[in-house]
Structures are given as structure tokens and as C-alpha cells.
């Protein structure tokens, strides 16, 4: 296969093969250096865990690297260190992600270790309990962080209680201590398998060889009990403002989160919403929010906005960190910018600048094997097509000011929103 570091990854230089057991393998050659990168995902996430077992999927994923039936903790990590390789696994709502890197000559060894970790975890009691303690300590730290607390409470306001996106660290802090080793074993046995797995390999290895090595290590993996990932329910627009103010003792800063259920990555208007968000709180020094709330009015230490665009209606948020005395003024200022974005066309200059930002930054994300692998994984995950990047600039440049306004109006409202504030107690 031909490969050019000057060309965008596409169907011309990405080999895509679906193995008989359901694993999708995508490989792209790059002999500019001698490394190889693995990036991928499994069709298992916290959507599959019982509501009273929150954290089970993430705990299981994190514990995979704590030892297998073939290698204990020390042997596992010594095997990686002996070839100068890295490997990690992490859980998520919709999938369990993994990634690694090694010299091209050690790809077979790295894939062997990955297969062992995914297929044969031992969940050793000592290492798993140590991991539990680390996770609980991390949660306790986050529960004292005003920004984290604000986002956690925001989620419970925005999403119905039965929606999986409403789950957060507060419930996790209660359920994690109760999860047993038997439950980790059972969750892995039932949910881990090859069906729906994606693995991307980019680097100094022939694409056909990369696919062959994956098949050798994982091609016989079968799990007849593996269930399909459930779909995420839609979220109705909020009919009115919902708000909560949480006191976090010993803090000097208040953190504000205002938001709505945003578009999924699969929504036809995702990129229009993405451009709207770039103008609102990203481009330059954090867009309009940075200019007005932080620079001109001096109300915030930081101010920005984020549209996540995942599998479902993930949040579209505006956030700011402020002096507690400026909370109300900062909220009003943010909402004025939302009103402006949903009632007026953005300027030609703003749109042109954001388009140039989007298209100009694309090559930078593809300068490394890691960046290329991440892009290919995203294209496969969201079924964007292998030629997505070839047409990316054309798609972005076709978006009009009217498209941006329409997307903002569809998802945002200055009159109906979820508002969460966390910080020191306010006088009065």
C-alpha cells in the first residue's frame, strides 16, 4: 500500500478488514519513523451496568491492567517495559478504550499483551483493592473541587434521574466500595468480547501484516453471551430554568456551569453547532465569552464553552470561574451571549475565522501516529467513512451563518437551561 505523510488518511491508504468474529481492524502505514501506535475500543461501557452497581464498568476496565491469569502485575508491566512499550485501558459510558505504542518490530508482542489483558484478567485481590482505594481517593478530591462539583450537579439537573447521563461521582462514591471481585469477574465474562471491537494500527508496519497479527491474537475470541450496547434515550428540552447552588467549604472561587442537551456526533447539524460553540467560547481567547465576561467586564478568571458531540445528547455547556461576589453578574452576562447567539447571525468575520481555525488545525492533529490513529478510530466509531477527512474542509466551508444560527436555536435557550454553581457560601 502506498503511503504519503503529506496526504490525508483516506480509503486510498487505510486498510479496513472485518474479522469473522466481528473485530474491525484498520491499518495505515507510516514508515517515517519506527514506532507503531494501537488505538481502539470495545463495545462495553457503563450503559450496561445495573443502576445499583454504578462504577462497575469503569472499575472492571481499570482493573484489567492489574494482572492476568498468565502474568501477575509485576510480570505484566515488566513485559511492557522490556520492549519499551506502553499500554492502557479505560472505561467509558459507551465503550472501553485502549491504546498502546511500541517499536514496529515489537507490535506482535504488544498485541499479545493486549489480548491477554482483554481476554484473561485475573482481578487479583491485592491489586484490585489498591486500585479501589486510588479511585475512591480521586473521587474524594474531585468532591472538594468546585468545578467538578458544579458539573456533577449540572448533570443531575439537565438529565432525568433515569437517564444514564445523569449518573455521576456522588453515586459512584457510594457504590464503588460495595462492588465485589465476583461482580468484576461476572461483568467481564458477560460483556467483554470481540463483537463490535475496533482496533486501529498506524506506523511502520505493512497494513496486511498488522491485520494478520491482530487475527493471530484476537481472531478466535468469541463470547456468545455478549449483549449489544443499548441506545441512549433522547432528552426533552428543558421547559424552564433549573438551578442549584452548592456550598463547598474552604473555597475562595465559585464555578458556574450553564448548559443544555447538545447534539450527538451523528447529528446532521453537529458541525454547525461546533462552529457556533467555537464562536461562543473557544476561538481566540475563549470566544465571545472570554472577550465579554472575562476581558471587558472582568467578571471571571476563565470563561469558555464546550460542545462534546458523543454517541448521544451530551451536554453543550458554558462555564466560568468567578469571584463569589460576581456570580449573578457573570450568569447574566453569559445568558446575554446565549441570547445574542440564538437571535442574531454571527458576523462574516467570525464565521470565516472559525472555519479557518477548523480546517487549518486539521493537519496539526495528523502530524503524529497517535493523531492519525485517533482520527481513524473516530471515523469508524461514528461511521463517518474513510474519506471523511478528504471532504472535511469542503463540509466546513459549506456551513452558512444561517446554519450556525439554526443550530444554536435548536439546542440553546437563554430562557430554559440548567444552571449549577459551586463555591463558598454567599451572603444573603
N, C-alpha and C positions, 0 to 999 in steps of 0.2 A: 504493500500500500504506500502511496505517495504521501508525504507529509511536508508541509511548509510552515515554519514558525511565523510567517508573515500572513498566513491565511486564517480566517475564522474557522473554528471547528464546524464541520458540516457532514452531511451524508457522504461526501466525497472522501473523507478521511477518518470517519468513525465507523468501526465495525460493530454491528449490533447483532447479537445472537441470543435467541431464547432457548435455553436448555430444556430437555424433555421434562424435567421436574419443576419447571416454572421460573427458574432464575434467569433474569435478563442481564446479559453481560455486554458492556460497551467498552471498546478499547480504542485508544488513539495513540499512534506512535509519535515520539519526540526524542530524537537521538542527539539533541543539542547538549544534553548532559546525561550522566549515567544513573540518575535516580529514576524511581518509579513510584507513583502515588496510587493508592487504593482509596476509593470513597464509595460508600454505598448505604443501603438501608434495608431493613426487614419490615414486613407488613405486620408489625406488632407494636402496640403502644398502649397508653393508659386508657384509651377508649374501651379496651377490652377488660379492664379490671372491674371487679364489683365495687359498687359505690361505697361500701363499708370497708374496702381494702385499698383506699387511696394511697398511692405511692408504690404499689406492688410492682407495676411495670417498670418504673424507673429504678427501684431497688434491685430488681432482677437484672436489668441491663447493666447497672453499675457493678454488680457482683460478679459478672461474667469474667472479668479480668483478675479475680481473686484466687483463681486456681481451677484446674480441670481434673478430670479423672486420670489424665495422663501426665500432667505437670502440676506440682503444687505451686504456690505463689512465687517462691524464690526461683524455681526451675523455669516457670513461665517467663518471668522478667529477665532471667539470665539468658534464655534463648533469644529474646529480642536484643538484648544488649550485646550479645556475642557477634551479631551481624550489623550492629549499629542501626537497628530498625526501631520504629515506633508503631504503636497500635493502641487504639482507644475505642470504647463503645459507650454510647449514651442513649438514654431513653427519651421519648417524647410523646406527645399526645397521639399522633397518627402513625409514628414509625419509631423504630430503634435504629440509630445511625452508627456507623462505624467508619473508621478511617485509619490509614497507616502509610508508612513511607519506608523505603529501603533502597539499596543499590539494586539495579536491574538484575544482576546475577543472583540476588537473594529473593527474588519475587516468589519463587516456588516455596522457599522456607517460610516467608511471611504469610502466604496463603495457607500453608499447612497449620501455622499457629492460629490464624483467624478461624479456620474450620474447626479446630479443636476447641477454641473458646466458645464459638457459637453452638456447637453440637454437644459438647461434653462437659458443661460446667459442673463443678463439684459442690459449690457453695459451702466451703469449709467453715465450720462454726467460728473459729477464732478470727479469721479474716473477715467474715461476713459481719460479725458483731463489731469489729473495729470499724468497718465501713458504716454500719448503722450509727455508731457514735459520731463519726465525722459528718454524716448527713444531718443528724439532729443538731450538732453544734452549728453547722452552716445555717440551718433554719432559725435557730435562736438569734444568730447575728442579724439575719435579714429582718426578723421581727422587731428589731430595735432600729432599723434603718427607715427613715421617714419616706424615702422614695419608694422602697419596696412595699411598705405598709399601704401607702396611697394607692399603688397599683393593685394590690390584693383586694382592698375594699372596693375599688372601682369595678373589678371583675364581678363581684357579687351583686353590685348594683345593676350592671348592664345586662347580665345574662340571667335567665330564670334559674331557680335553685336546682332544677333537674337537668339543666344543660351542662354537658361536660366541661365547657369553657369556664364555668363558674367556680370550678374546683381550684383550690389554692393552698398556700403553705400552712394556713391555720388548721385546716382539716388534716393536712399531712402530718403536722406535728402531733396530732392525737392518734392517728392510725399507724404511723411508722413504728412506734415502739411495740405494737401488738402483732406485727407481721412475723410469721414463723418461717423457719427454714423449710419445713414441709410445703408451705404455701409457695415459696420461691421455686422449689423443685416442680410442683404441680403446674404452676403458671408456665414455666419453661417447657415442660413436657407437652402441654396442651397447645400453646400458642406459637412456639418457635418452629419455623420450618422454611423450606425453600420457596414455597408458593408466594409470588409477589415480591421476592427479593430482587434487588437491583445492585449490581456491582460494576463500578467504573474503574478502569485501569488506564493510566496515562503515563507515558515515559519511554525509556529506552529499551523497549521490548517489542518484537513484532506482534501485531494485533492478533494474528491467528494463534501464536504461542500463548499469549495471555489468556485467550478463551480456552485453549486446551488445558492450561494449568488450573483454571477455575473448575473446569469439568472434572479434572482428576481429583480435586479436593472436595468438591461440593456436589458433583453431578449425581451422586447416589443418595443424597439427603432426601428423605421422604418423611412426611408427617400427616397421615390421613386424618388426624383429629384437628388439624389446624383450621380455625374458622376464618371467614372473611372479615376484613375490617368494616365496622358499621359506618354508615354515613352520618355526618353531623347534621342535626336539625337546624333549620333556619331560625333566625331570631327576629321577632317582630320589632318594628321601630318603637322607640320609647314614646309614650303619649304625652309625657310631661317631664320636667326636670326631676332627677333623683339625686340626692346628695347625702354625703356623710362626712363628718369631721371627727377624726380620731386623734386623741391626745397621746403623744409619745413623750414620756417624761425625760428630762435631761437634755432636750434638744434646743437648738437656737434657730433652726431653719424649718420652715413649713414647705412641704411639697404638694403641688397641685396636679391632679390628673383630670382632664375633661375628655369625654370620648363617646363614641358611637360604635355600633357593629359595622365594620367596614367590608369591602369586597373580598371575596376569595381570589386566589391567584388565577382561577379559571374563569372569573367574571369577564365578559366582553369589554367592560369599561375599566378593567384594573389599571391599565397604563394611563388612562386619562385621570383616574383618581391618584395614581402615583405622581403624575406631573402636578396635579393640584396640591398634593401634600408637599412636594418639593418647593413649590412657591410659598406655601403657608409657613413651613417651619424647618426647611433643610438648606436650601441653596444659599451660598454665601455664608454669612454669619447667622445661620438658622432662619433664613427667610424673613417673611413679614413679622412673625412673632419675635424673632431676635431683634429686628430693627425697631419695632414699636415698643414691645413690653420691656425689653432689656436695655437697648441703647437709648432711645429717645425719652422714655418715661422713667428709666432707672428702677423698675419695679422688681426685677428678677436677676438672680445670679446666672441662671440659664433659662432658656425657653426654646422649645422645639416641638415638632410634631412627627408622628410615625404612622405609616400605614403598612401593616405586616403582610397581608396577602398570602395566607396559607391555604390549607385544604377547605376551610370553612369560613364563617363570618368572624374572622379575627378582628381585634379592635383597631379602630382608627382614633388615635389619641393626640391631644395637645397637652404638654406638660411643662411645668415651671417650678423652680426652686426660689423661694422668696423669703424676705424678712416677714415674720408673723404679722407685723403691723400692716403689710401691704397685700395680704391675702385677697381681700374683697376687691381692691382696685385691680389687682392682676387678673382675677377671674373676669371682671367686667371688660378689661382690655382684650383678653383672649376671645371672649364672646363677640366683641365688636369685629375682630378679624374674621371670625367664622361668619358673621352676618355679611361682611364685605365679600368674602369668597363665595357665598351662596346666593348673592344678589347682583353681583357685578361681574362682567367679563374681566379676566386678568388682562394685563396690558400685552401688547405685541412683544415688547421687550422682555417682559417676564417669561413669556412662553418660549421665546427664541432662546433665551439664556438657559432655561431648564432643559430644553431639547438638546442644546449643545452640550450641556453637562451630562445628560444621559448617554448620548452617543459618543462623546469624547472620552468618557470614563470606561467604556466597554473594553477597549484594547488593554487598558491597565489591569483589568481583572483577569485577563488571559495571558499575562506575562509569565506565570508560573504554572507548573503542572497541577498544583493544588487548585488554582483558579480555574483552569480548564476542566478539571475533574468535577469541581463544584457546579460549573455551568452545565456540563453534560448531564449530571445527576438531576439537576433542576429541570432540564428539558424532558428527561424521561419521566420523572416523578409527576409532572403536571401535564404530560402528553402534549408538549409544545411542538414536537417534531424536531428531527435532527438538523434541519435547515433554518431553525428559528433565528439563530444569530445572523445569518446571511441577510435576513429580511428585517432585522431589528430596527435599524436606522430608518428604513422606509416606513415601518409601522409607527415609530415615534413621531417622525416628521409629518405624518398624515393627520395627527391629532390637532384639532382646532380649538380656539378659545371657547367656542360653544360646547365642545365635548367636555372640556375641563369644567365649565360651569354646570353642565348636566350631571356629571359625576359627583361634584361637590353637593349639589342639591339633593341627589339621590341618597347620600349616606350621612350628610351632616345637617345639623339644625341648631341655630342659636337659641331655640326655644324649648327643645326637648333633648336632654343629654344626661349622661351620668357624670357626677362631679364628686371627686374624693379628695379630701385634704388630710394630711397627717403632719403633726408638728406639736409644738408646745401649746399649752392651754392658752386660749385667747381671753383677754379681759373683756368682760361684758358678754 
